[in-house]
Structures are given as structure tokens and as C-alpha cells.
Amino acid sequence: MAEEVNQERGPFAEVLRSAFLSLFLLQTLGPRVSVTFSSLMALFDPKLDAGYKIGHLVAWILGGRNGVLLALCIQFASWVCGKTSSTPLPTGAVLTLLYMSIKLQVDLT
């Protein structure tokens, strides 16, 4: 079972590279480009579960720095929990992240 989770996870360096690229795009081109890039990469990842893809779509809709933060959190959650949804844990993690990001957005406005 541990080997299956490691195969689903992929290398941590891939997650870090994606996170640093998102932060670089955030600083150089702005939050809209950064969150769009992260969301497109997630949508075209064939191994990524649909729940994570919906989370990235919500991050894109939120936009701004909150959207980038949500996309980064989802990237790390997908690494920790695995990209596929063989257990309800990834779905629960994504739902929690979505709820908290929407609540944060509402609280800030």
C-alpha cells in the first residue's frame, strides 16, 4: 500500500518546481497569469483526480493572490494525499481547502 501511494505521489521536486514557477509568475507577470498557468497544468494532467481539477478551477475563478494560494495548497495536498482518489481523504482535503478559500474571500470583501 505504501508503494502505491508513493507511485501516485510522484517526486516532491516536481511539486516544488511547480510551486516556485507559480510564485515566479506571480511576482513577474501577476496573479492572473500564475493561477491560469497552474490551473491549465492541473486540467491537462491525466493522473490528477477530478476533485483536484475542480479545486484548480475554483482557484482560477477566485483569481488574485487568494487563487494562487489555493492552487499552491491544492498542489501540495495532491502530493500528500496522492493524485488519484482511491480513498475519500483527497476529496475531503480538497473540499476543506475550497470551503476555507471561499470563506476567506467572503471575509475579505
DSSP file (Angstrom, degrees, kcal/mol; ACC not computed):
  #  RESIDUE AA STRUCTURE BP1 BP2  ACC     N-H-->O    O-->H-N    N-H-->O    O-->H-N    TCO  KAPPA ALPHA  PHI   PSI    X-CA   Y-CA   Z-CA
    1    1 A M     >        0   0    0      0, 0.0     4,-1.9     0, 0.0     5,-0.2   0.000 360.0 360.0 360.0 -40.9    0.0    0.0    0.0
    2    2 A A  H  >  +     0   0    0      1,-0.2     4,-2.0     2,-0.2     5,-0.1   0.859 360.0  53.5 -64.7 -34.0    2.8    2.4    0.8
    3    3 A E  H  > S+     0   0    0      2,-0.2     4,-2.0     1,-0.2    -1,-0.2   0.872 106.1  52.9 -68.0 -36.0    4.4    1.7   -2.6
    4    4 A E  H  > S+     0   0    0      2,-0.2     4,-2.1     1,-0.2    -2,-0.2   0.911 109.0  49.0 -64.5 -42.2    1.1    2.6   -4.3
    5    5 A V  H  X S+     0   0    0     -4,-1.9     4,-2.3     1,-0.2    -2,-0.2   0.905 110.5  51.0 -64.4 -41.3    0.9    5.9   -2.5
    6    6 A N  H  X S+     0   0    0     -4,-2.0     4,-1.7     1,-0.2    -1,-0.2   0.872 110.2  49.6 -64.3 -36.2    4.5    6.7   -3.5
    7    7 A Q  H  < S+     0   0    0     -4,-2.0    -1,-0.2     1,-0.2    -2,-0.2   0.872 112.8  47.2 -69.4 -35.5    3.7    5.9   -7.1
    8    8 A E  H  < S+     0   0    0     -4,-2.1    75,-0.6     1,-0.2    -2,-0.2   0.850 109.9  55.1 -70.7 -34.7    0.7    8.1   -7.0
    9    9 A R  H  < S-     0   0    0     -4,-2.3    -2,-0.2    -5,-0.2    -1,-0.2   0.940  87.5-160.0 -67.0 -49.7    2.5   11.0   -5.4
   10   10 A G     <  -     0   0    0     -4,-1.7     2,-0.1    -5,-0.1    -1,-0.1  -0.241  44.8 -33.7  84.1 174.9    5.4   11.4   -7.8
   11   11 A P    >>  -     0   0    0      0, 0.0     4,-0.9     0, 0.0     3,-0.7  -0.403  47.3-136.7 -71.7 142.6    8.6   13.2   -6.9
   12   12 A F  H 3> S+     0   0    0      1,-0.2     4,-2.4     2,-0.2     5,-0.2   0.800 103.1  67.6 -66.1 -28.7    8.4   16.0   -4.4
   13   13 A A  H 3> S+     0   0    0      1,-0.2     4,-2.7     2,-0.2    -1,-0.2   0.846  95.0  56.9 -60.7 -33.1   10.8   18.0   -6.6
   14   14 A E  H <> S+     0   0    0     -3,-0.7     4,-2.0     2,-0.2    -1,-0.2   0.903 107.9  46.5 -64.3 -41.0    8.1   18.2   -9.2
   15   15 A V  H  X S+     0   0    0     -4,-0.9     4,-2.5     2,-0.2    -2,-0.2   0.914 113.7  48.4 -67.4 -43.1    5.7   19.9   -6.7
   16   16 A L  H  X S+     0   0    0     -4,-2.4     4,-2.9     2,-0.2     5,-0.2   0.911 110.4  51.1 -63.6 -41.6    8.4   22.3   -5.6
   17   17 A R  H  X S+     0   0    0     -4,-2.7     4,-2.2     1,-0.2    -1,-0.2   0.920 112.1  46.8 -61.4 -43.8    9.3   23.2   -9.1
   18   18 A S  H  X S+     0   0    0     -4,-2.0     4,-2.3     2,-0.2    -1,-0.2   0.894 112.7  49.8 -65.3 -40.2    5.7   23.9   -9.9
   19   19 A A  H  X S+     0   0    0     -4,-2.5     4,-2.4     2,-0.2    -2,-0.2   0.923 111.9  47.1 -65.5 -44.4    5.3   25.9   -6.8
   20   20 A F  H  X S+     0   0    0     -4,-2.9     4,-2.5     1,-0.2    -1,-0.2   0.878 111.6  51.4 -66.3 -35.9    8.4   28.0   -7.5
   21   21 A L  H  X S+     0   0    0     -4,-2.2     4,-2.6    -5,-0.2    -1,-0.2   0.907 110.0  49.6 -66.0 -40.8    7.3   28.6  -11.1
   22   22 A S  H  X S+     0   0    0     -4,-2.3     4,-2.1     2,-0.2    -2,-0.2   0.914 113.0  46.6 -62.9 -42.5    3.8   29.7   -9.8
   23   23 A L  H  X S+     0   0    0     -4,-2.4     4,-2.2     2,-0.2    -2,-0.2   0.877 111.4  51.9 -68.2 -36.8    5.5   32.1   -7.4
   24   24 A F  H  X S+     0   0    0     -4,-2.5     4,-2.3     2,-0.2     5,-0.3   0.935 111.6  46.3 -63.1 -46.3    7.9   33.4  -10.1
   25   25 A L  H  X>S+     0   0    0     -4,-2.6     4,-2.3     1,-0.2     5,-1.3   0.870 109.9  55.5 -63.9 -35.9    4.9   34.1  -12.4
   26   26 A L  H  <5S+     0   0    0     -4,-2.1     4,-0.4     3,-0.2    -1,-0.2   0.924 113.3  40.5 -60.5 -44.9    3.1   35.7   -9.6
   27   27 A Q  H  <5S+     0   0    0     -4,-2.2    -2,-0.2     2,-0.1    -1,-0.2   0.834 126.2  32.9 -75.4 -32.7    6.0   38.1   -8.9
   28   28 A T  H  <5S+     0   0    0     -4,-2.3    -3,-0.2    -5,-0.2    -2,-0.2   0.896 134.7  15.9 -93.7 -44.0    6.8   38.8  -12.6
   29   29 A L  T  <5S-     0   0    0     -4,-2.3     4,-0.2    -5,-0.3    -3,-0.2   0.550 108.5-104.9-112.0 -10.4    3.6   38.7  -14.6
   30   30 A G     >< -     0   0    0     -5,-1.3     4,-1.7    -4,-0.4    -1,-0.3  -0.280  36.3 -70.3 108.1 166.9    0.9   38.9  -11.9
   31   31 A P  H  > S+     0   0    0      0, 0.0     4,-2.7     0, 0.0     5,-0.3   0.829 121.9  59.3 -68.8 -33.4   -1.6   36.7  -10.1
   32   32 A R  H  > S+     0   0    0      1,-0.2     4,-1.9     2,-0.2     5,-0.2   0.922 109.2  43.8 -64.0 -43.0   -3.9   36.1  -13.1
   33   33 A V  H  > S+     0   0    0     -4,-0.2     4,-2.5     2,-0.2    -1,-0.2   0.906 114.6  50.9 -66.9 -41.0   -1.1   34.6  -15.2
   34   34 A S  H  X S+     0   0    0     -4,-1.7     4,-2.3    -9,-0.2    -2,-0.2   0.938 113.6  41.9 -63.1 -48.8    0.1   32.5  -12.3
   35   35 A V  H  X S+     0   0    0     -4,-2.7     4,-2.3     2,-0.2    -1,-0.2   0.839 114.0  53.4 -71.0 -31.8   -3.2   31.0  -11.4
   36   36 A T  H  X S+     0   0    0     -4,-1.9     4,-2.5    -5,-0.3     5,-0.2   0.923 110.0  47.8 -66.1 -43.5   -4.1   30.4  -15.1
   37   37 A F  H  X S+     0   0    0     -4,-2.5     4,-2.4     2,-0.2    -2,-0.2   0.939 113.5  47.0 -61.5 -47.7   -0.8   28.6  -15.6
   38   38 A S  H  X S+     0   0    0     -4,-2.3     4,-2.0     1,-0.2    -2,-0.2   0.907 113.7  48.4 -61.4 -42.5   -1.4   26.4  -12.5
   39   39 A S  H  X S+     0   0    0     -4,-2.3     4,-2.7     2,-0.2    -1,-0.2   0.907 111.6  48.6 -67.4 -41.9   -5.0   25.7  -13.4
   40   40 A L  H  X S+     0   0    0     -4,-2.5     4,-1.8     2,-0.2    -1,-0.2   0.908 110.4  51.2 -65.1 -40.8   -4.1   24.7  -17.0
   41   41 A M  H  < S+     0   0    0     -4,-2.4     4,-0.3    -5,-0.2    -1,-0.2   0.898 113.2  46.5 -62.0 -38.9   -1.3   22.4  -15.9
   42   42 A A  H >< S+     0   0    0     -4,-2.0     3,-1.2     1,-0.2    -2,-0.2   0.911 110.1  52.2 -69.0 -42.4   -3.8   20.7  -13.5
   43   43 A L  H 3< S+     0   0    0     -4,-2.7    -1,-0.2     1,-0.3    -2,-0.2   0.826 111.7  46.4 -65.5 -30.7   -6.5   20.4  -16.1
   44   44 A F  T 3< S+     0   0    0     -4,-1.8    -1,-0.3    -5,-0.2    -2,-0.2   0.391  84.9 105.8 -93.5   4.1   -4.2   18.7  -18.6
   45   45 A D    X   -     0   0    0     -3,-1.2     3,-0.8    -4,-0.3     8,-0.1  -0.754  55.8-162.4 -83.2 111.1   -2.7   16.3  -16.0
   46   46 A P  T 3  S+     0   0    0      0, 0.0    -1,-0.2     0, 0.0    -4,-0.0   0.745  86.0  53.5 -69.4 -21.1   -4.3   12.9  -16.9
   47   47 A K  T 3  S+     0   0    0     -3,-0.1     2,-0.2     2,-0.1    -2,-0.0   0.680  85.4 103.2 -84.4 -17.7   -3.4   11.4  -13.5
   48   48 A L  S <  S-     0   0    0     -3,-0.8    36,-0.2    -6,-0.2    35,-0.1  -0.451  75.9-116.3 -75.6 135.7   -5.0   14.2  -11.4
   49   49 A D     >  -     0   0    0     34,-2.3     4,-1.7    -2,-0.2     3,-0.4  -0.259  21.4-116.0 -66.8 153.9   -8.4   13.4   -9.8
   50   50 A A  H  > S+     0   0    0      1,-0.2     4,-2.4     2,-0.2     5,-0.2   0.823 113.1  61.2 -62.7 -32.5  -11.4   15.4  -10.9
   51   51 A G  H  > S+     0   0    0      1,-0.2     4,-1.9     2,-0.2    -1,-0.2   0.905 105.6  46.3 -61.7 -41.3  -11.8   16.8   -7.4
   52   52 A Y  H  > S+     0   0    0     -3,-0.4     4,-2.2     2,-0.2    -1,-0.2   0.881 110.4  53.7 -67.4 -37.5   -8.4   18.5   -7.6
   53   53 A K  H  X S+     0   0    0     -4,-1.7     4,-1.9     2,-0.2    -2,-0.2   0.893 108.3  49.4 -64.7 -38.9   -9.2   19.8  -11.1
   54   54 A I  H  X S+     0   0    0     -4,-2.4     4,-2.4     2,-0.2    -1,-0.2   0.892 108.7  54.1 -65.2 -38.8  -12.4   21.4   -9.8
   55   55 A G  H  X S+     0   0    0     -4,-1.9     4,-2.1     1,-0.2    -2,-0.2   0.902 108.2  48.5 -61.0 -41.0  -10.3   22.9   -7.0
   56   56 A H  H  X S+     0   0    0     -4,-2.2     4,-2.1     2,-0.2    -1,-0.2   0.860 109.4  53.3 -67.6 -34.4   -8.0   24.5   -9.5
   57   57 A L  H  X S+     0   0    0     -4,-1.9     4,-2.2     2,-0.2    -2,-0.2   0.911 109.1  48.5 -65.1 -41.8  -11.0   25.8  -11.5
   58   58 A V  H  X S+     0   0    0     -4,-2.4     4,-2.7     2,-0.2    -2,-0.2   0.889 109.3  53.6 -64.1 -38.7  -12.3   27.4   -8.3
   59   59 A A  H  X S+     0   0    0     -4,-2.1     4,-2.4     1,-0.2    -2,-0.2   0.900 108.7  49.2 -61.6 -40.0   -8.8   28.9   -7.7
   60   60 A W  H  < S+     0   0    0     -4,-2.1    -2,-0.2     2,-0.2    -1,-0.2   0.893 111.0  49.6 -66.3 -39.3   -8.9   30.3  -11.2
   61   61 A I  H  < S+     0   0    0     -4,-2.2    -2,-0.2     1,-0.2    -1,-0.2   0.905 111.2  49.3 -66.2 -40.8  -12.3   31.8  -10.6
   62   62 A L  H  < S+     0   0    0     -4,-2.7    -2,-0.2    -5,-0.1    -1,-0.2   0.922  92.4 174.1 -62.6 -43.2  -11.2   33.4   -7.3
   63   63 A G     X  +     0   0    0     -4,-2.4     4,-2.1    -5,-0.2     3,-0.3  -0.005  30.2  68.6  64.1-174.5   -8.2   34.8   -9.0
   64   64 A G  H  > S-     0   0    0      1,-0.2     4,-1.7     2,-0.2     5,-0.1  -0.046 112.6 -41.7  62.0-165.0   -5.7   37.1   -7.4
   65   65 A R  H  > S+     0   0    0      1,-0.2     4,-2.6     2,-0.2    -1,-0.2   0.824 138.2  58.6 -67.5 -31.4   -3.4   36.1   -4.6
   66   66 A N  H  > S+     0   0    0     -3,-0.3     4,-2.4     2,-0.2    -1,-0.2   0.894 105.8  49.4 -65.4 -38.4   -6.1   34.0   -2.9
   67   67 A G  H  X S+     0   0    0     -4,-2.1     4,-2.4     2,-0.2    -2,-0.2   0.896 111.3  48.8 -65.3 -40.2   -6.4   32.0   -6.1
   68   68 A V  H  X S+     0   0    0     -4,-1.7     4,-2.4     2,-0.2    -2,-0.2   0.916 111.6  49.8 -65.0 -42.8   -2.7   31.4   -6.3
   69   69 A L  H  X S+     0   0    0     -4,-2.6     4,-2.4     2,-0.2    -2,-0.2   0.916 111.5  48.4 -62.1 -43.8   -2.6   30.4   -2.6
   70   70 A L  H  X S+     0   0    0     -4,-2.4     4,-2.5     2,-0.2    -2,-0.2   0.916 110.8  51.0 -62.9 -42.9   -5.4   28.0   -3.1
   71   71 A A  H  X S+     0   0    0     -4,-2.4     4,-2.1     1,-0.2    -2,-0.2   0.903 110.9  48.6 -62.4 -40.8   -3.7   26.5   -6.2
   72   72 A L  H  X S+     0   0    0     -4,-2.4     4,-2.2     2,-0.2    -1,-0.2   0.913 111.0  50.1 -64.9 -42.1   -0.5   26.0   -4.2
   73   73 A C  H  X S+     0   0    0     -4,-2.4     4,-2.5     1,-0.2    -2,-0.2   0.900 110.6  49.7 -63.2 -39.8   -2.3   24.4   -1.4
   74   74 A I  H  X S+     0   0    0     -4,-2.5     4,-2.6     2,-0.2    -1,-0.2   0.889 108.0  54.2 -67.1 -37.8   -4.1   22.0   -3.7
   75   75 A Q  H  X S+     0   0    0     -4,-2.1     4,-1.3     2,-0.2    -2,-0.2   0.937 112.8  42.1 -60.5 -46.1   -0.8   21.1   -5.4
   76   76 A F  H  X S+     0   0    0     -4,-2.2     4,-2.5     1,-0.2    -2,-0.2   0.876 113.3  53.1 -69.9 -36.2    0.7   20.2   -2.0
   77   77 A A  H  X S+     0   0    0     -4,-2.5     4,-2.9     1,-0.2     5,-0.3   0.889 107.1  52.3 -64.1 -38.2   -2.5   18.4   -0.9
   78   78 A S  H  X S+     0   0    0     -4,-2.6     4,-1.0     1,-0.2    -1,-0.2   0.819 110.9  48.2 -69.0 -28.3   -2.4   16.3   -4.1
   79   79 A W  H  < S+     0   0    0     -4,-1.3    -2,-0.2    -5,-0.2    -1,-0.2   0.923 115.3  43.4 -73.7 -43.9    1.2   15.3   -3.4
   80   80 A V  H  < S+     0   0    0     -4,-2.5    -2,-0.2     1,-0.2    -3,-0.2   0.927 125.9  31.6 -67.0 -45.2    0.5   14.4    0.2
   81   81 A C  H  < S-     0   0    0     -4,-2.9    -1,-0.2     1,-0.2    -3,-0.2   0.574 116.9-105.7 -91.8 -10.5   -2.8   12.5   -0.5
   82   82 A G     <  -     0   0    0     -4,-1.0    -1,-0.2    -5,-0.3   -73,-0.2   0.009  25.1 -96.3  94.8 151.7   -1.9   11.2   -3.9
   83   83 A K  S    S+     0   0    0    -75,-0.6   -34,-2.3   -78,-0.2     2,-0.3   0.755 102.8  63.6 -77.9 -24.3   -3.2   12.4   -7.3
   84   84 A T  S    S-     0   0    0    -36,-0.2     2,-1.1    -6,-0.1     3,-0.3  -0.686  83.4-123.1-103.3 157.4   -6.0    9.8   -7.6
   85   85 A S        +     0   0    0     -2,-0.3    -3,-0.1     1,-0.2    -2,-0.1  -0.607  54.3 139.8-100.5  73.6   -8.9    9.4   -5.4
   86   86 A S  S    S+     0   0    0     -2,-1.1    -1,-0.2     2,-0.0    -4,-0.0   0.648  76.0  33.0 -86.0 -15.8   -8.7    5.8   -4.1
   87   87 A T  S  > S-     0   0    0     -3,-0.3     4,-0.5    -6,-0.1    -6,-0.0  -0.889  87.9-113.7-130.5 163.6   -9.8    6.9   -0.7
   88   88 A P  H  > S+     0   0    0      0, 0.0     4,-2.3     0, 0.0     5,-0.2   0.580  97.9  88.0 -74.4  -6.5  -12.1    9.7    0.5
   89   89 A L  H  > S+     0   0    0      1,-0.2     4,-2.6     2,-0.2     5,-0.2   0.923  85.3  48.4 -61.1 -47.2   -9.2   11.6    2.1
   90   90 A P  H  > S+     0   0    0      0, 0.0     4,-2.5     0, 0.0    -1,-0.2   0.910 112.1  49.8 -60.9 -39.4   -8.2   13.6   -1.1
   91   91 A T  H  X S+     0   0    0     -4,-0.5     4,-2.6     1,-0.2    -2,-0.2   0.918 112.1  48.1 -63.8 -41.8  -11.8   14.6   -1.7
   92   92 A G  H  X S+     0   0    0     -4,-2.3     4,-2.3     2,-0.2    -1,-0.2   0.889 111.1  50.8 -64.5 -39.2  -12.2   15.8    1.9
   93   93 A A  H  X S+     0   0    0     -4,-2.6     4,-2.3     2,-0.2    -2,-0.2   0.919 112.4  46.3 -64.9 -42.7   -8.9   17.7    1.7
   94   94 A V  H  X S+     0   0    0     -4,-2.5     4,-2.7     2,-0.2    -2,-0.2   0.919 111.8  50.7 -66.5 -42.9  -10.0   19.5   -1.5
   95   95 A L  H  X S+     0   0    0     -4,-2.6     4,-2.6     1,-0.2    -1,-0.2   0.900 110.7  49.7 -62.5 -39.3  -13.4   20.3   -0.1
   96   96 A T  H  X S+     0   0    0     -4,-2.3     4,-2.6     2,-0.2    -1,-0.2   0.926 111.8  48.0 -63.8 -44.6  -11.9   21.7    3.1
   97   97 A L  H  X S+     0   0    0     -4,-2.3     4,-2.3     2,-0.2    -2,-0.2   0.910 112.9  48.6 -62.4 -42.0   -9.5   23.9    1.0
   98   98 A L  H  X S+     0   0    0     -4,-2.7     4,-2.4     2,-0.2     5,-0.2   0.929 112.1  48.5 -63.9 -45.0  -12.3   25.1   -1.2
   99   99 A Y  H  X S+     0   0    0     -4,-2.6     4,-2.5     1,-0.2    -2,-0.2   0.937 113.4  46.5 -60.5 -47.2  -14.5   25.9    1.8
  100  100 A M  H  X S+     0   0    0     -4,-2.6     4,-2.4     1,-0.2    -1,-0.2   0.876 112.5  49.9 -66.2 -36.8  -11.8   27.8    3.6
  101  101 A S  H  X S+     0   0    0     -4,-2.3     4,-2.3     2,-0.2    -1,-0.2   0.907 112.8  45.8 -69.8 -39.9  -10.7   29.8    0.5
  102  102 A I  H  X S+     0   0    0     -4,-2.4     4,-2.4     2,-0.2    -2,-0.2   0.906 113.3  50.4 -67.9 -39.4  -14.3   30.8   -0.3
  103  103 A K  H  X S+     0   0    0     -4,-2.5     4,-2.5    -5,-0.2    -2,-0.2   0.912 111.1  49.2 -63.2 -42.0  -14.8   31.8    3.4
  104  104 A L  H  X S+     0   0    0     -4,-2.4     4,-1.9     2,-0.2    -2,-0.2   0.907 110.4  50.5 -62.8 -41.9  -11.6   33.8    3.3
  105  105 A Q  H  X S+     0   0    0     -4,-2.3     4,-1.0     1,-0.2    -2,-0.2   0.906 112.3  46.6 -63.5 -41.5  -12.7   35.5    0.1
  106  106 A V  H  < S+     0   0    0     -4,-2.4     3,-0.4     1,-0.2    -2,-0.2   0.896 111.6  51.6 -67.6 -40.1  -16.1   36.4    1.6
  107  107 A D  H  < S+     0   0    0     -4,-2.5    -1,-0.2     1,-0.2    -2,-0.2   0.827 108.2  52.2 -66.5 -31.5  -14.5   37.6    4.8
  108  108 A L  H  <        0   0    0     -4,-1.9    -1,-0.2     1,-0.2    -2,-0.2   0.721 360.0 360.0 -78.6 -20.8  -12.1   39.9    2.9
  109  109 A T     <        0   0    0     -4,-1.0    -1,-0.2    -3,-0.4    -2,-0.2   0.460 360.0 360.0 -95.6 360.0  -14.9   41.6    0.9
